[in-house]
Each structure stands twice: as structure tokens, then as C-alpha cells.
Amino acid sequence: MAKALEGIRILDLSRWFAAPYAVTLLSHMGAEVIRVEKHGEPEREFGPFAPNGESMLTMISSQNRRGVTLDILKDKGKEILHRFVEISDVVVHNYVVGSPEYDIVKYDTLKEIKPSIIVGAVSGFGSTGPYAQRPCFDTIAQALSGSMSYTGFPDGPPTRAGVAWVDFSTGAHLAAGLMFALYHAMRTGEGQEIDLALLDVAVSCVAGLAVPAEYYNNGFIRQRQGNRSFHTFTDCYRAKDGWLMVGVTTNPIFRRFCRAIGREDMISDPRFKDDESRYLNADALSPLATDFIAARTVDEVVEVFSKVRVPCSRVNDIGQMVEDEQVKHREALAYVEYPNVGKVPIPGVIIKMSGTPGSIDRRAPKPGENNEEVYGSLLGITPEELSQLKAEEVI
């Protein structure tokens, strides 16, 4: 079955998580991806590691690609890069403004080689502004976004999320931006640059829940309050054999919750008349949920609440998540075989498309694994020329 992006070629010079995730999403839908890396890439030294010592993060972030090695800072490497650009639709990178690599792959440079080229650039702070040349990781963007200031418990320090939500949200935004640009290019033949910043995306996620709005318009600055939600009644509770997250949002769900725990009297209690009231009076409401849940197992509570459509779930550890029946049913994890490692769980094809479903067709390549195949078939470089380029440490 044909895939939605068959015929699109992406030259992927990106590292770490945000930009590679965008490329992975497009690769699932049929885009051909050539991953370009230099020898001794620091990304491959980042844990966790497989039993054979290889970085499992690289195995995940580089799935569905053919891999070549190339030093784009060398003159011959730059020439080869330009030849790749001529036969590609998209170039993706995450070089910081001011670095020598950035000057080589920036849009103004590459559009002179191919006017229709699309360049997706991810950085911590974008290509403009006072922070443009600063290095950045997901956690730095979390800190600057303000989200860490209200994450954690009141008696603890500001806390980062355990998931790199800024990286992966940025990757999803980049994937959307690339699709917008590809659609525009299809209609007009014009290329363009997508300039995405981790900080912009992090602030957008925070602003999407009206956190800056409640400060700007109401003068309210959120503080840490553990697992409770703001402006509604949500919390984490201990059952006999584990923990549960319960979300009692909106009046209909609250009424069902009250009936489920045998406290219909709370429905008419003015302290709990709406979400905001329940949020402000959570100290009075929470002990009732605590007592009901503490007397039961996790499965018993989930069964009671699920029957009446009160959102709740076990707080899984990673082992439980991997074995979760819904995770398995949706194939949220895919198991890919890697040489000398065995099967490794990686993110599955999350975007489910009925007419043009995506797939994972290649494991992540080892450094330069596809040099001969790619350089020979796409650029017509002979084995003898490849040997010379290797001797000169261009590839």
C-alpha cells in the first residue's frame, strides 16, 4: 500500500531528540531519509546503553533512515552536501546560529543551490533574539518557560518533568511545519525555512493552559501543589496495592464520582458546586477520596470508577506500562531487532491513518553503514572515490 509521503527525500543532519523526532514522524509516512553524521558523534555517547555498549537513544532517534558519514566542514564534504541538497526536498538540522555548520546549512545558503529546498531548523532559542547563540536542552527550556516553578510539591524545589515534553512537542511542531512547507512547495515550487525554538514551543504549551493569562489578567502566579490540578479536582491517591490518578472535572463527572463513593450528599454541598469551588476546597474533598481508595485495590477502584465514567488510572511503573493491554493493542511500542542486542522497544507508529498507514521499515543505522549504497546509487560515487574520501576523513 502506498504511503502518504512516498517520493519525498529528507536530508537529516539533526541530533538528539526534537528535530529527529519530526523526521521520524515523516519517515513513518514514507519519506526517504538519509541521516548524515560525522565520525565520533557525541550523541552516540549518550545513555542509556544496550548490553553491547551502544546508545539505545540513537537506536530510537535514528529509526527508518539510511546512514552515511560526512564531514561537512571539509571542502569536499561541503561539495557532497550540496550534491545531496540538489536531489532532496527537505534538509533538517539543529545547528546553533554562529556555528560554522549553521552557515553551511542555513536556508539562505542552500536556496542558492536549490530554490525549492525546504530547511527545517531547530534550536533552543531560534535564529534571532538575544539568546540566539546560547546552547539549550529540553530542561533549560522547561526552566525558562515557567513550568518548573509550579511543578512539584510545595515543600520541594522547582521540578522538571520526567519526560522531555519540550523536545517532543517541538518535534511534532516541526513535522507540521514541514508538511505546511511541502504543501506550499507543491503548489508554487517555492522553498522556505521553518525556524523552531524549544523555548517558543515550551511557552506555547504553558500559555495554552492560560497560565500566563491568569497572571496577566488576574495577577495570579501559580505555585507548586503536587499532583493536584489547578481550577479543578484532580489528585493521586494510594490504594492497597499501588497508586491511582483520579480526574474529577466538570459537574457531571463530580456527580458520578459522589455516587460511586457513596457520598451523594456532597452533590448539593455549596463548597463543591463547581470546578473552581472544588479546587479551592480540595482540602475538604480530598480526604473522602483518600478513604474510599485506601480501602480497595487499584483494580477495584478502576472498575468502580470506570463503570460510571469517572476518569482514573493506575500509576504504572515502566514495567507495567510495557505490559499494559491498551499499550499493546495500540502498538504504541514497536520492537525492532538490532545486531548484537536483540529486540529493542521504540516508539511505534503513533499517527494511525486508515488509507495510507505508516510503518517502521528500517532499524537505525550504525555510523556510515549505508555509505556505499547511498553514495553509489544517489550520487554516482565509485568505490575507488569512496576509498579516497575515507582516507581523507571526508566520510
C-alpha positions as a Markdown table, in Angstrom:
| # | Residue | x | y | z |
|---|---|---|---|---|
| 1 | Met | 0.0 | 0.0 | 0.0 |
| 2 | Ala | 1.3 | 3.4 | -0.9 |
| 3 | Lys | 2.3 | 5.8 | 1.8 |
| 4 | Ala | 1.4 | 9.5 | 2.0 |
| 5 | Leu | 4.9 | 10.9 | 1.7 |
| 6 | Glu | 6.4 | 8.5 | -0.9 |
| 7 | Gly | 8.7 | 10.4 | -3.2 |
| 8 | Ile | 9.8 | 12.9 | -0.6 |
| 9 | Arg | 13.5 | 12.8 | 0.3 |
| 10 | Ile | 14.8 | 14.3 | 3.6 |
| 11 | Leu | 18.4 | 15.0 | 4.3 |
| 12 | Asp | 18.7 | 14.7 | 8.1 |
| 13 | Leu | 21.6 | 16.4 | 9.8 |
| 14 | Ser | 19.9 | 16.7 | 13.1 |
| 15 | Arg | 20.9 | 15.3 | 16.5 |
| 16 | Trp | 19.3 | 14.4 | 19.9 |
| 17 | Phe | 15.5 | 14.4 | 20.1 |
| 18 | Ala | 13.4 | 17.3 | 18.8 |
| 19 | Ala | 14.4 | 17.5 | 15.1 |
| 20 | Pro | 15.0 | 13.8 | 14.8 |
| 21 | Tyr | 11.5 | 13.1 | 16.1 |
| 22 | Ala | 10.0 | 15.3 | 13.4 |
| 23 | Val | 11.9 | 13.4 | 10.8 |
| 24 | Thr | 10.9 | 10.0 | 12.2 |
| 25 | Leu | 7.2 | 11.0 | 12.0 |
| 26 | Leu | 7.6 | 11.8 | 8.3 |
| 27 | Ser | 9.6 | 8.7 | 7.7 |
| 28 | His | 6.8 | 6.6 | 9.1 |
| 29 | Met | 4.6 | 8.0 | 6.3 |
| 30 | Gly | 7.0 | 7.0 | 3.5 |
| 31 | Ala | 9.5 | 9.9 | 3.3 |
| 32 | Glu | 13.0 | 8.6 | 2.4 |
| 33 | Val | 15.5 | 9.8 | 5.0 |
| 34 | Ile | 19.3 | 10.0 | 4.7 |
| 35 | Arg | 21.0 | 10.6 | 8.0 |
| 36 | Val | 24.3 | 12.4 | 7.8 |
| 37 | Glu | 26.6 | 12.3 | 10.8 |
| 38 | Lys | 30.3 | 12.8 | 11.4 |
| 39 | His | 32.5 | 10.2 | 13.0 |
| 40 | Gly | 32.6 | 10.3 | 16.8 |
| 41 | Glu | 29.2 | 11.9 | 17.0 |
| 42 | Pro | 28.6 | 12.8 | 20.8 |
| 43 | Glu | 25.0 | 11.8 | 20.5 |
| 44 | Arg | 26.2 | 8.1 | 20.3 |
| 45 | Glu | 27.9 | 8.5 | 23.7 |
| 46 | Phe | 24.6 | 9.3 | 25.4 |
| 47 | Gly | 22.9 | 6.7 | 27.6 |
| 48 | Pro | 21.1 | 4.5 | 28.4 |
| 49 | Phe | 23.2 | 1.9 | 26.7 |
| 50 | Ala | 22.4 | -1.5 | 25.3 |
| 51 | Pro | 24.3 | -4.6 | 26.8 |
| 52 | Asn | 26.7 | -4.2 | 23.9 |
| 53 | Gly | 27.6 | -0.6 | 24.8 |
| 54 | Glu | 25.6 | 1.1 | 22.0 |
| 55 | Ser | 23.4 | 4.1 | 22.8 |
| 56 | Met | 19.8 | 3.0 | 22.8 |
| 57 | Leu | 18.7 | 6.6 | 22.3 |
| 58 | Thr | 20.4 | 6.6 | 18.9 |
| 59 | Met | 18.7 | 3.4 | 18.0 |
| 60 | Ile | 15.4 | 5.1 | 18.7 |
| 61 | Ser | 16.0 | 8.6 | 17.3 |
| 62 | Ser | 17.5 | 7.3 | 14.0 |
| 63 | Gln | 15.0 | 4.6 | 13.1 |
| 64 | Asn | 13.7 | 4.4 | 9.5 |
| 65 | Arg | 16.9 | 6.0 | 8.0 |
| 66 | Arg | 19.8 | 5.1 | 5.8 |
| 67 | Gly | 23.0 | 6.4 | 7.4 |
| 68 | Val | 26.1 | 8.0 | 5.9 |
| 69 | Thr | 29.1 | 9.7 | 7.4 |
| 70 | Leu | 30.3 | 13.1 | 6.1 |
| 71 | Asp | 32.3 | 15.9 | 7.5 |
| 72 | Ile | 30.6 | 19.0 | 6.1 |
| 73 | Leu | 33.3 | 21.3 | 7.4 |
| 74 | Lys | 35.8 | 19.9 | 4.9 |
| 75 | Asp | 35.7 | 21.4 | 1.3 |
| 76 | Lys | 34.9 | 18.1 | -0.3 |
| 77 | Gly | 32.4 | 17.3 | 2.4 |
| 78 | Lys | 30.6 | 20.6 | 1.7 |
| 79 | Glu | 30.6 | 19.8 | -2.1 |
| 80 | Ile | 29.0 | 16.4 | -1.4 |
| 81 | Leu | 26.4 | 18.0 | 0.9 |
| 82 | His | 25.5 | 20.4 | -2.0 |
| 83 | Arg | 25.0 | 17.4 | -4.3 |
| 84 | Phe | 22.7 | 15.8 | -1.7 |
| 85 | Val | 20.7 | 19.1 | -1.5 |
| 86 | Glu | 20.2 | 19.1 | -5.2 |
| 87 | Ile | 18.4 | 15.7 | -5.0 |
| 88 | Ser | 16.5 | 16.3 | -1.7 |
| 89 | Asp | 13.2 | 18.1 | -0.9 |
| 90 | Val | 13.9 | 18.9 | 2.8 |
| 91 | Val | 17.0 | 19.5 | 4.9 |
| 92 | Val | 16.7 | 19.3 | 8.7 |
| 93 | His | 19.3 | 20.4 | 11.2 |
| 94 | Asn | 19.7 | 21.8 | 14.7 |
| 95 | Tyr | 22.9 | 23.8 | 14.5 |
| 96 | Val | 23.1 | 27.0 | 16.6 |
| 97 | Val | 23.4 | 30.4 | 14.9 |
| 98 | Gly | 27.0 | 31.4 | 14.8 |
| 99 | Ser | 28.4 | 27.9 | 14.5 |
| 100 | Pro | 30.4 | 27.0 | 11.3 |
| 101 | Glu | 27.9 | 24.2 | 10.5 |
| 102 | Tyr | 25.0 | 26.6 | 10.7 |
| 103 | Asp | 26.5 | 28.9 | 8.0 |
| 104 | Ile | 26.8 | 25.9 | 5.7 |
| 105 | Val | 23.2 | 24.6 | 6.1 |
| 106 | Lys | 21.3 | 27.8 | 6.6 |
| 107 | Tyr | 18.4 | 28.4 | 4.2 |
| 108 | Asp | 20.0 | 31.5 | 2.5 |
| 109 | Thr | 22.9 | 29.3 | 1.5 |
| 110 | Leu | 21.0 | 26.2 | 0.4 |
| 111 | Lys | 18.3 | 28.0 | -1.6 |
| 112 | Glu | 21.1 | 29.2 | -3.9 |
| 113 | Ile | 21.7 | 25.6 | -4.7 |
| 114 | Lys | 18.1 | 24.6 | -5.0 |
| 115 | Pro | 15.4 | 27.3 | -4.8 |
| 116 | Ser | 12.7 | 24.8 | -3.9 |
| 117 | Ile | 14.5 | 23.4 | -0.9 |
| 118 | Ile | 12.8 | 23.4 | 2.5 |
| 119 | Val | 15.0 | 23.8 | 5.6 |
| 120 | Gly | 13.8 | 22.8 | 9.0 |
| 121 | Ala | 15.9 | 24.4 | 11.7 |
| 122 | Val | 15.5 | 23.6 | 15.4 |
| 123 | Ser | 17.4 | 25.4 | 18.1 |
| 124 | Gly | 17.0 | 26.4 | 21.7 |
| 125 | Phe | 16.0 | 30.0 | 21.1 |
| 126 | Gly | 15.6 | 30.4 | 17.3 |
| 127 | Ser | 17.7 | 32.2 | 14.8 |
| 128 | Thr | 17.1 | 35.7 | 16.2 |
| 129 | Gly | 17.0 | 37.4 | 19.5 |
| 130 | Pro | 19.4 | 38.0 | 22.4 |
| 131 | Tyr | 19.6 | 34.3 | 23.3 |
| 132 | Ala | 20.0 | 33.0 | 19.7 |
| 133 | Gln | 23.6 | 31.8 | 20.2 |
| 134 | Arg | 23.1 | 30.1 | 23.6 |
| 135 | Pro | 23.1 | 26.3 | 23.8 |
| 136 | Cys | 19.9 | 24.7 | 25.1 |
| 137 | Phe | 18.4 | 21.4 | 26.1 |
| 138 | Asp | 14.8 | 20.5 | 27.0 |
| 139 | Thr | 15.3 | 21.1 | 30.7 |
| 140 | Ile | 16.6 | 24.6 | 30.1 |
| 141 | Ala | 13.5 | 25.4 | 28.0 |
| 142 | Gln | 11.3 | 23.9 | 30.8 |
| 143 | Ala | 13.0 | 26.2 | 33.3 |
| 144 | Leu | 12.7 | 29.4 | 31.2 |
| 145 | Ser | 9.0 | 28.6 | 30.3 |
| 146 | Gly | 8.0 | 28.9 | 33.9 |
| 147 | Ser | 6.5 | 25.4 | 34.0 |
| 148 | Met | 9.1 | 24.2 | 36.6 |
| 149 | Ser | 8.1 | 26.9 | 39.0 |
| 150 | Tyr | 4.7 | 25.3 | 39.6 |
| 151 | Thr | 5.7 | 21.6 | 39.1 |
| 152 | Gly | 6.5 | 19.6 | 42.2 |
| 153 | Phe | 5.3 | 19.7 | 45.8 |
| 154 | Pro | 5.0 | 22.8 | 47.9 |
| 155 | Asp | 7.9 | 21.9 | 50.2 |
| 156 | Gly | 10.2 | 20.9 | 47.4 |
| 157 | Pro | 12.3 | 22.7 | 44.8 |
| 158 | Pro | 11.1 | 23.6 | 41.2 |
| 159 | Thr | 10.9 | 20.3 | 39.4 |
| 160 | Arg | 11.4 | 19.3 | 35.8 |
| 161 | Ala | 9.1 | 16.9 | 34.1 |
| 162 | Gly | 10.4 | 13.3 | 33.8 |
| 163 | Val | 9.5 | 13.3 | 30.1 |
| 164 | Ala | 11.3 | 15.6 | 27.6 |
| 165 | Trp | 8.0 | 17.2 | 26.6 |
| 166 | Val | 9.6 | 20.3 | 25.1 |
| 167 | Asp | 11.8 | 18.2 | 22.7 |
| 168 | Phe | 9.0 | 16.0 | 21.5 |
| 169 | Ser | 6.4 | 18.8 | 21.3 |
| 170 | Thr | 9.0 | 20.8 | 19.2 |
| 171 | Gly | 9.4 | 17.7 | 17.0 |
| 172 | Ala | 5.7 | 17.5 | 16.4 |
| 173 | His | 5.6 | 21.2 | 15.6 |
| 174 | Leu | 8.4 | 20.8 | 13.2 |
| 175 | Ala | 6.7 | 17.9 | 11.5 |
| 176 | Ala | 3.6 | 20.0 | 11.0 |
| 177 | Gly | 5.7 | 22.9 | 9.7 |
| 178 | Leu | 7.5 | 20.7 | 7.2 |
| 179 | Met | 4.2 | 19.5 | 5.9 |
| 180 | Phe | 2.9 | 23.1 | 5.6 |
| 181 | Ala | 6.0 | 24.0 | 3.6 |
| 182 | Leu | 5.8 | 20.8 | 1.4 |
| 183 | Tyr | 2.2 | 21.7 | 0.5 |
| 184 | His | 3.2 | 25.2 | -0.3 |
| 185 | Ala | 6.1 | 24.0 | -2.5 |
| 186 | Met | 3.8 | 21.6 | -4.3 |
| 187 | Arg | 1.6 | 24.5 | -5.3 |
| 188 | Thr | 4.2 | 27.1 | -6.0 |
| 189 | Gly | 7.6 | 25.4 | -6.4 |
| 190 | Glu | 8.9 | 27.7 | -3.6 |
| 191 | Gly | 11.0 | 26.6 | -0.7 |
| 192 | Gln | 11.3 | 28.2 | 2.7 |
| 193 | Glu | 12.8 | 27.9 | 6.2 |
| 194 | Ile | 11.0 | 26.6 | 9.3 |
| 195 | Asp | 12.6 | 28.2 | 12.3 |
| 196 | Leu | 11.6 | 26.5 | 15.5 |
| 197 | Ala | 12.8 | 27.2 | 19.0 |
| 198 | Leu | 12.4 | 25.0 | 22.1 |
| 199 | Leu | 11.6 | 28.0 | 24.2 |
| 200 | Asp | 8.8 | 29.1 | 21.9 |
| 201 | Val | 7.2 | 25.7 | 22.0 |
| 202 | Ala | 7.6 | 25.5 | 25.8 |
| 203 | Val | 6.0 | 28.9 | 26.3 |
| 204 | Ser | 3.2 | 27.9 | 23.9 |
| 205 | Cys | 2.4 | 24.8 | 25.9 |
| 206 | Val | 2.3 | 26.8 | 29.1 |
| 207 | Ala | 0.2 | 29.6 | 27.5 |
| 208 | Gly | -2.2 | 27.0 | 26.0 |
| 209 | Leu | -3.4 | 26.3 | 29.5 |
| 210 | Ala | -3.9 | 30.0 | 30.2 |
| 211 | Val | -1.1 | 30.2 | 32.8 |
| 212 | Pro | 0.2 | 33.5 | 31.6 |
| 213 | Ala | -3.3 | 34.8 | 31.1 |
| 214 | Glu | -4.2 | 34.2 | 34.7 |
| 215 | Tyr | -1.1 | 36.1 | 35.7 |
| 216 | Tyr | -1.5 | 38.9 | 33.3 |
| 217 | Asn | -5.3 | 39.4 | 33.8 |
| 218 | Asn | -5.8 | 38.2 | 37.3 |
| 219 | Gly | -2.4 | 38.7 | 38.9 |
| 220 | Phe | -2.2 | 35.1 | 39.9 |
| 221 | Ile | 1.2 | 33.3 | 39.8 |
| 222 | Arg | 0.9 | 29.5 | 40.1 |
| 223 | Gln | 2.8 | 27.8 | 42.9 |
| 224 | Arg | 3.7 | 24.1 | 43.4 |
| 225 | Gln | 0.8 | 21.9 | 44.6 |
| 226 | Gly | 1.9 | 18.4 | 43.9 |
| 227 | Asn | -0.4 | 16.2 | 41.9 |
| 228 | Arg | -3.4 | 18.4 | 42.3 |
| 229 | Ser | -4.6 | 20.3 | 39.2 |
| 230 | Phe | -5.4 | 23.9 | 39.1 |
| 231 | His | -9.0 | 25.1 | 38.9 |
| 232 | Thr | -10.4 | 21.5 | 39.2 |
| 233 | Phe | -10.3 | 18.5 | 41.4 |
| 234 | Thr | -7.6 | 16.0 | 40.4 |
| 235 | Asp | -5.1 | 14.2 | 42.6 |
| 236 | Cys | -3.1 | 11.0 | 43.1 |
| 237 | Tyr | -4.2 | 8.5 | 45.8 |
| 238 | Arg | -2.7 | 5.4 | 47.3 |
| 239 | Ala | -4.8 | 2.2 | 47.1 |
| 240 | Lys | -4.0 | -1.1 | 48.9 |
| 241 | Asp | -1.5 | -2.2 | 46.3 |
| 242 | Gly | -0.5 | 0.9 | 44.3 |
| 243 | Trp | -1.3 | 4.4 | 43.3 |
| 244 | Leu | -4.1 | 5.9 | 41.2 |
| 245 | Met | -4.6 | 9.2 | 39.4 |
| 246 | Val | -8.2 | 10.4 | 39.5 |
| 247 | Gly | -9.6 | 13.3 | 37.5 |
| 248 | Val | -13.0 | 14.7 | 38.7 |
| 249 | Thr | -13.5 | 17.6 | 36.2 |
| 250 | Thr | -17.0 | 19.1 | 35.4 |
| 251 | Asn | -20.2 | 18.8 | 37.3 |
| 252 | Pro | -21.5 | 15.6 | 35.6 |
| 253 | Ile | -18.3 | 13.7 | 36.5 |
| 254 | Phe | -18.4 | 15.0 | 40.0 |
| 255 | Arg | -21.9 | 13.8 | 40.5 |
| 256 | Arg | -21.0 | 10.3 | 39.2 |
| 257 | Phe | -17.9 | 10.4 | 41.5 |
| 258 | Cys | -20.0 | 11.2 | 44.5 |
| 259 | Arg | -22.4 | 8.3 | 43.8 |
| 260 | Ala | -19.6 | 5.9 | 43.2 |
| 261 | Ile | -18.1 | 6.5 | 46.6 |
| 262 | Gly | -21.5 | 6.6 | 48.4 |
| 263 | Arg | -21.5 | 10.3 | 49.2 |
| 264 | Glu | -24.4 | 11.7 | 47.2 |
| 265 | Asp | -24.7 | 14.3 | 50.0 |
| 266 | Met | -21.7 | 16.1 | 48.6 |
| 267 | Ile | -23.5 | 16.9 | 45.3 |
| 268 | Ser | -25.6 | 19.6 | 47.0 |
| 269 | Asp | -22.7 | 20.9 | 49.2 |
| 270 | Pro | -22.1 | 24.5 | 48.2 |
| 271 | Arg | -18.4 | 24.0 | 48.8 |
| 272 | Phe | -18.3 | 21.7 | 45.8 |
| 273 | Lys | -20.8 | 23.4 | 43.5 |
| 274 | Asp | -18.4 | 23.7 | 40.5 |
| 275 | Asp | -14.8 | 23.0 | 39.4 |
| 276 | Glu | -13.4 | 26.2 | 40.9 |
| 277 | Ser | -15.1 | 25.6 | 44.2 |
| 278 | Arg | -13.8 | 22.1 | 44.3 |
| 279 | Tyr | -10.3 | 23.3 | 43.5 |
| 280 | Leu | -10.5 | 25.9 | 46.3 |
| 281 | Asn | -11.9 | 23.4 | 48.8 |
| 282 | Ala | -9.8 | 20.4 | 47.8 |
| 283 | Asp | -8.5 | 20.0 | 51.4 |
| 284 | Ala | -12.1 | 19.2 | 52.5 |
| 285 | Leu | -12.9 | 17.0 | 49.5 |
| 286 | Ser | -9.7 | 15.0 | 49.1 |
| 287 | Pro | -9.9 | 13.0 | 52.4 |
| 288 | Leu | -13.2 | 11.5 | 51.2 |
| 289 | Ala | -11.5 | 10.2 | 48.1 |
| 290 | Thr | -8.5 | 9.1 | 50.2 |
| 291 | Asp | -10.6 | 6.9 | 52.5 |
| 292 | Phe | -12.6 | 5.3 | 49.7 |
| 293 | Ile | -9.5 | 4.4 | 47.6 |
| 294 | Ala | -7.3 | 3.3 | 50.5 |
| 295 | Ala | -9.7 | 0.6 | 51.4 |
| 296 | Arg | -9.6 | -1.0 | 48.0 |
| 297 | Thr | -7.1 | -2.4 | 45.4 |
| 298 | Val | -6.1 | -0.4 | 42.3 |
| 299 | Asp | -8.1 | -2.8 | 40.1 |
| 300 | Glu | -11.2 | -2.5 | 42.4 |
| 301 | Val | -11.1 | 1.3 | 42.2 |
| 302 | Val | -10.6 | 1.4 | 38.5 |
| 303 | Glu | -13.5 | -1.0 | 38.0 |
| 304 | Val | -15.9 | 1.1 | 40.2 |
| 305 | Phe | -14.9 | 4.4 | 38.6 |
| 306 | Ser | -14.7 | 3.2 | 35.0 |
| 307 | Lys | -18.2 | 1.8 | 35.2 |
| 308 | Val | -19.6 | 5.2 | 35.9 |
| 309 | Arg | -17.2 | 7.0 | 33.6 |
| 310 | Val | -15.0 | 8.8 | 36.2 |
| 311 | Pro | -11.5 | 9.2 | 34.6 |
| 312 | Cys | -8.9 | 7.2 | 36.6 |
| 313 | Ser | -5.9 | 5.0 | 36.0 |
| 314 | Arg | -3.2 | 3.1 | 37.8 |
| 315 | Val | 0.1 | 4.9 | 38.1 |
| 316 | Asn | 2.1 | 2.5 | 36.1 |
| 317 | Asp | 5.8 | 1.9 | 36.6 |
| 318 | Ile | 7.7 | 1.3 | 33.3 |
| 319 | Gly | 7.4 | -2.4 | 33.6 |
| 320 | Gln | 3.6 | -2.2 | 34.0 |
| 321 | Met | 3.4 | 0.3 | 31.1 |
| 322 | Val | 5.2 | -2.1 | 28.7 |
| 323 | Glu | 2.7 | -4.8 | 29.6 |
| 324 | Asp | -0.4 | -2.6 | 29.6 |
| 325 | Glu | -3.1 | -4.2 | 27.4 |
| 326 | Gln | -4.0 | -0.9 | 25.8 |
| 327 | Val | -0.4 | -0.1 | 25.0 |
| 328 | Lys | -0.1 | -3.4 | 23.4 |
| 329 | His | -3.4 | -3.2 | 21.5 |
| 330 | Arg | -2.5 | 0.2 | 20.0 |
| 331 | Glu | 1.1 | -0.9 | 19.2 |
| 332 | Ala | 2.4 | 2.2 | 21.0 |
| 333 | Leu | 5.7 | 0.4 | 21.2 |
| 334 | Ala | 7.3 | -1.4 | 18.3 |
| 335 | Tyr | 10.0 | -4.0 | 18.8 |
| 336 | Val | 12.9 | -3.7 | 16.4 |
| 337 | Glu | 15.8 | -6.2 | 16.1 |
| 338 | Tyr | 19.3 | -4.7 | 16.4 |
| 339 | Pro | 22.5 | -6.6 | 15.7 |
| 340 | Asn | 24.2 | -8.0 | 18.8 |
| 341 | Val | 21.4 | -6.5 | 21.0 |
| 342 | Gly | 18.1 | -8.3 | 20.2 |
| 343 | Lys | 14.7 | -6.6 | 20.2 |
| 344 | Val | 14.6 | -3.0 | 21.4 |
| 345 | Pro | 11.2 | -1.3 | 22.2 |
| 346 | Ile | 11.0 | 2.0 | 20.3 |
| 347 | Pro | 8.0 | 4.4 | 19.7 |
| 348 | Gly | 5.5 | 2.8 | 17.4 |
| 349 | Val | 3.7 | 4.5 | 14.5 |
| 350 | Ile | 1.6 | 6.8 | 16.6 |
| 351 | Ile | -0.3 | 8.5 | 13.8 |
| 352 | Lys | -2.9 | 6.0 | 12.7 |
| 353 | Met | -4.0 | 6.6 | 9.1 |
| 354 | Ser | -6.7 | 4.5 | 7.6 |
| 355 | Gly | -5.9 | 4.9 | 3.9 |
| 356 | Thr | -2.1 | 5.3 | 3.9 |
| 357 | Pro | -0.8 | 3.7 | 7.2 |
| 358 | Gly | 2.7 | 4.3 | 8.2 |
| 359 | Ser | 5.3 | 1.7 | 9.2 |
| 360 | Ile | 8.8 | 1.2 | 10.6 |
| 361 | Asp | 10.8 | -0.4 | 7.8 |
| 362 | Arg | 14.4 | 0.1 | 8.9 |
| 363 | Arg | 16.3 | -0.1 | 12.2 |
| 364 | Ala | 18.7 | 2.8 | 13.0 |
| 365 | Pro | 21.9 | 2.5 | 11.0 |
| 366 | Lys | 25.4 | 2.2 | 12.5 |
| 367 | Pro | 27.8 | 5.1 | 11.6 |
| 368 | Gly | 28.3 | 5.1 | 7.9 |
| 369 | Glu | 26.5 | 1.8 | 7.5 |
| 370 | Asn | 24.9 | 2.8 | 4.2 |
| 371 | Asn | 27.9 | 4.8 | 2.7 |
| 372 | Glu | 28.4 | 2.6 | -0.3 |
| 373 | Glu | 24.7 | 2.2 | -1.1 |
| 374 | Val | 23.8 | 5.8 | -0.8 |
| 375 | Tyr | 26.9 | 7.5 | -2.2 |
| 376 | Gly | 26.9 | 5.0 | -5.1 |
| 377 | Ser | 23.2 | 4.9 | -6.0 |
| 378 | Leu | 22.3 | 8.5 | -5.4 |
| 379 | Leu | 25.5 | 10.4 | -6.2 |
| 380 | Gly | 27.3 | 8.0 | -8.5 |
| 381 | Ile | 30.5 | 8.0 | -6.4 |
| 382 | Thr | 32.6 | 5.0 | -7.3 |
| 383 | Pro | 34.2 | 2.6 | -4.7 |
| 384 | Glu | 37.6 | 4.0 | -5.5 |
| 385 | Glu | 36.4 | 7.5 | -4.9 |
| 386 | Leu | 34.8 | 6.4 | -1.7 |
| 387 | Ser | 38.1 | 4.9 | -0.5 |
| 388 | Gln | 39.9 | 8.1 | -1.2 |
| 389 | Leu | 37.3 | 10.2 | 0.6 |
| 390 | Lys | 37.5 | 7.9 | 3.6 |
| 391 | Ala | 41.3 | 8.2 | 3.6 |
| 392 | Glu | 40.9 | 12.0 | 3.6 |
| 393 | Glu | 38.4 | 11.6 | 6.5 |
| 394 | Val | 35.7 | 13.3 | 4.5 |
| 395 | Ile | 33.4 | 10.4 | 5.1 |
